[in-house]
Amino acid sequence: MNRYLLAAATLAAVTLASTPAAASVTIEGDPAGTTVNGYSGPNGLLVSGSGLSYGPFTLANVGSTFTANVLTIGTPETAVNLFEDTTPRQISVDFSFLNPADANGGLVTGSTTGFITGLFGGCGLFAGGCGTVNWSDTPTIFSFGNGGSFSLLLSDATFATPGSANVRGTFTLISNSVPEPATWAMMLMGFGAVGFAMRRKRSTQGRLVQLA
């Protein structure tokens, strides 16, 4: 009988060790599913982008962060046209994740614009100017699992004309995912079995001492 109790205790320990979602989350990006809705209208700086593969990395506890390149964005235009390309245009990014596979959140929004700084230099008139993307200062929240959530904040970037630049994203774990009720039930059963096995062992040892 003790063998079955010990097996139940082992199962409880394995179950407890195999539920990292309660204390951490592993994040991995899917570039094929991440789309950048850049500006491509008749007026304004033509901007396009694509997702980058990132992760897997683990946010170990609430408040922990990790920063990685998540996008590339840029323009094929060879020069910034004053007034036409220097008007800010709205863009957005729809993120997709391999891990957590059920991560769900809103679009990350921002704006792009072209600019010219003086006559010379990398963004000067003779170089054709540069483009920039400025993202919202408010992090986008993604939920996953059972009550888990993390935020994503993108960094601004500047690119040449033509040219592109990487965009970095900072992920922050906001709340942990809580194990499902069935997992808790299995863990409690296992802990109960451990207590019963220990009590039975003490009782058996007591009888052996009396017999001796």
C-alpha positions as CSV (number, residue, x, y, z in Angstrom):
1,M,0.0,0.0,0.0
2,N,2.9,2.4,0.8
3,R,4.2,2.1,-2.7
4,Y,0.9,3.5,-4.1
5,L,1.0,6.3,-1.6
6,L,4.6,7.2,-2.5
7,A,3.6,7.1,-6.1
8,A,0.8,9.6,-5.4
9,A,3.3,11.8,-3.5
10,T,5.7,11.7,-6.4
11,L,2.9,12.6,-8.8
12,A,2.1,15.6,-6.6
13,A,5.7,16.8,-6.7
14,V,5.9,16.4,-10.5
15,T,2.6,18.2,-10.9
16,L,3.9,21.1,-8.7
17,A,7.1,21.3,-10.7
18,S,5.4,21.1,-14.0
19,T,3.2,24.2,-13.5
20,P,5.6,27.1,-14.2
21,A,2.7,29.2,-15.5
22,A,1.9,29.9,-11.8
23,A,5.2,31.6,-11.3
24,S,6.6,32.4,-14.7
25,V,5.8,32.7,-18.4
26,T,7.9,31.8,-21.4
27,I,7.5,34.2,-24.4
28,E,8.3,33.5,-28.0
29,G,7.3,35.5,-31.0
30,D,5.9,34.3,-34.3
31,P,7.1,36.6,-37.1
32,A,4.8,34.9,-39.7
33,G,1.8,35.9,-37.6
34,T,3.0,39.4,-36.6
35,T,1.8,42.0,-39.1
36,V,2.8,45.7,-39.4
37,N,0.1,47.9,-40.8
38,G,2.3,50.6,-42.1
39,Y,1.3,53.7,-44.0
40,S,1.3,53.3,-47.8
41,G,-1.1,56.0,-49.0
42,P,-0.5,58.6,-51.8
43,N,0.6,61.2,-49.3
44,G,3.1,60.8,-46.5
45,L,6.2,58.7,-46.1
46,L,5.8,55.2,-47.4
47,V,6.5,52.9,-44.5
48,S,6.4,49.1,-44.2
49,G,7.6,46.5,-41.7
50,S,7.6,42.9,-40.6
51,G,7.9,40.9,-37.4
52,L,11.1,39.4,-36.2
53,S,11.6,36.0,-34.5
54,Y,12.4,36.4,-30.8
55,G,12.6,34.1,-27.8
56,P,12.0,31.9,-26.1
57,F,12.8,33.8,-22.9
58,T,11.3,33.5,-19.5
59,L,9.8,36.2,-17.3
60,A,10.5,34.5,-13.9
61,N,8.2,36.6,-11.6
62,V,5.9,39.5,-11.5
63,G,7.7,42.7,-12.4
64,S,10.5,41.0,-14.3
65,T,11.3,42.3,-17.8
66,F,13.1,41.3,-21.0
67,T,13.9,43.4,-24.1
68,A,14.4,42.0,-27.6
69,N,14.2,43.1,-31.2
70,V,10.6,42.3,-32.3
71,L,10.2,44.3,-35.6
72,T,12.0,45.8,-38.5
73,I,10.5,48.9,-40.1
74,G,11.6,51.3,-42.8
75,T,10.9,53.0,-46.1
76,P,11.9,52.4,-49.8
77,E,11.6,56.1,-50.6
78,T,14.9,57.8,-51.6
79,A,14.1,61.2,-50.1
80,V,11.8,63.0,-47.7
81,N,9.5,65.5,-49.4
82,L,8.7,68.5,-47.3
83,F,5.1,68.8,-46.1
84,E,4.0,65.7,-47.9
85,D,6.3,63.3,-46.0
86,T,6.7,65.3,-42.8
87,T,3.1,64.8,-41.7
88,P,2.7,62.1,-39.1
89,R,0.8,59.0,-40.2
90,Q,-0.7,56.3,-38.0
91,I,0.5,52.7,-38.0
92,S,-0.3,49.7,-35.9
93,V,1.2,46.2,-35.2
94,D,-0.8,43.0,-34.6
95,F,1.4,40.7,-32.6
96,S,1.2,36.9,-32.7
97,F,2.9,34.5,-30.2
98,L,4.1,31.0,-30.3
99,N,4.3,31.1,-26.5
100,P,2.0,31.7,-24.7
101,A,-0.1,30.3,-27.6
102,D,-3.2,31.9,-26.1
103,A,-1.8,35.4,-25.6
104,N,-4.4,37.9,-26.6
105,G,-4.2,41.7,-26.7
106,G,-4.9,44.8,-28.7
107,L,-2.9,46.4,-31.5
108,V,0.3,48.3,-30.7
109,T,-0.1,51.8,-32.2
110,G,2.2,54.6,-33.2
111,S,3.0,57.1,-35.9
112,T,5.6,57.6,-38.5
113,T,7.0,60.7,-40.2
114,G,9.8,61.9,-42.4
115,F,12.2,64.7,-41.3
116,I,15.2,66.6,-42.5
117,T,17.9,67.9,-40.1
118,G,20.0,70.7,-41.8
119,L,21.9,70.2,-45.0
120,F,24.5,67.6,-44.1
121,G,24.7,64.5,-41.9
122,G,22.8,61.2,-42.1
123,C,19.4,62.9,-41.9
124,G,20.4,66.1,-43.8
125,L,18.9,67.4,-47.0
126,F,21.7,66.1,-49.2
127,A,21.3,62.6,-47.6
128,G,17.6,62.6,-48.4
129,G,16.4,63.0,-44.8
130,C,15.2,60.2,-42.5
131,G,12.1,58.6,-41.2
132,T,11.1,57.9,-37.7
133,V,8.5,55.8,-35.8
134,N,7.1,56.9,-32.5
135,W,5.1,54.3,-30.5
136,S,2.5,54.9,-27.8
137,D,4.0,55.5,-24.4
138,T,1.2,53.3,-22.9
139,P,2.2,49.6,-22.8
140,T,-0.2,47.2,-24.6
141,I,-1.5,44.4,-22.3
142,F,-1.7,40.8,-23.4
143,S,-3.6,38.2,-21.3
144,F,-2.8,34.5,-21.2
145,G,-3.7,31.3,-19.3
146,N,-6.0,31.7,-16.3
147,G,-5.6,35.3,-15.2
148,G,-2.0,35.8,-16.4
149,S,-0.9,39.0,-18.2
150,F,2.2,40.8,-19.5
151,S,2.8,44.2,-21.2
152,L,4.7,45.1,-24.3
153,L,6.2,48.6,-24.9
154,L,8.0,49.3,-28.2
155,S,11.0,51.7,-28.5
156,D,11.1,54.5,-31.1
157,A,13.4,54.1,-34.1
158,T,14.9,56.1,-36.9
159,F,15.8,54.9,-40.4
160,A,17.4,56.3,-43.5
161,T,15.8,56.9,-46.8
162,P,15.9,54.3,-48.1
163,G,16.6,52.1,-45.1
164,S,15.2,50.2,-42.2
165,A,15.8,49.8,-38.4
166,N,15.0,47.3,-35.8
167,V,12.4,48.0,-33.2
168,R,12.9,46.7,-29.6
169,G,10.2,45.6,-27.4
170,T,10.2,45.4,-23.6
171,F,8.1,42.7,-22.0
172,T,7.0,42.9,-18.4
173,L,5.1,40.2,-16.4
174,I,2.1,41.8,-14.7
175,S,0.3,38.9,-13.2
176,N,0.8,35.1,-13.0
177,S,-1.5,32.5,-14.5
178,V,-3.3,30.5,-11.8
179,P,-3.4,26.7,-12.2
180,E,-6.8,25.3,-13.2
181,P,-9.0,23.8,-10.5
182,A,-8.2,20.2,-11.7
183,T,-4.5,20.9,-11.2
184,W,-5.1,22.2,-7.7
185,A,-7.2,19.1,-6.9
186,M,-4.4,16.8,-8.0
187,M,-1.9,18.6,-6.0
188,L,-4.0,18.5,-2.8
189,M,-4.6,14.8,-3.3
190,G,-0.9,14.3,-3.6
191,F,-0.1,16.3,-0.5
192,G,-2.8,14.4,1.4
193,A,-1.2,11.2,0.3
194,V,2.2,12.4,1.5
195,G,0.8,13.3,4.9
196,F,-1.0,9.9,5.2
197,A,2.2,8.0,4.2
198,M,4.3,9.9,6.8
199,R,1.7,9.3,9.5
200,R,1.4,5.6,8.6
201,K,5.2,5.3,8.6
202,R,5.4,6.8,12.1
203,S,2.7,4.5,13.3
204,T,4.5,1.5,12.0
205,Q,7.8,2.5,13.5
206,G,6.0,3.0,16.9
207,R,4.6,-0.6,16.8
208,L,8.0,-2.0,15.9
209,V,9.5,-0.2,18.9
210,Q,6.9,-1.7,21.2
211,L,7.4,-5.2,19.8
212,A,11.1,-4.8,20.3
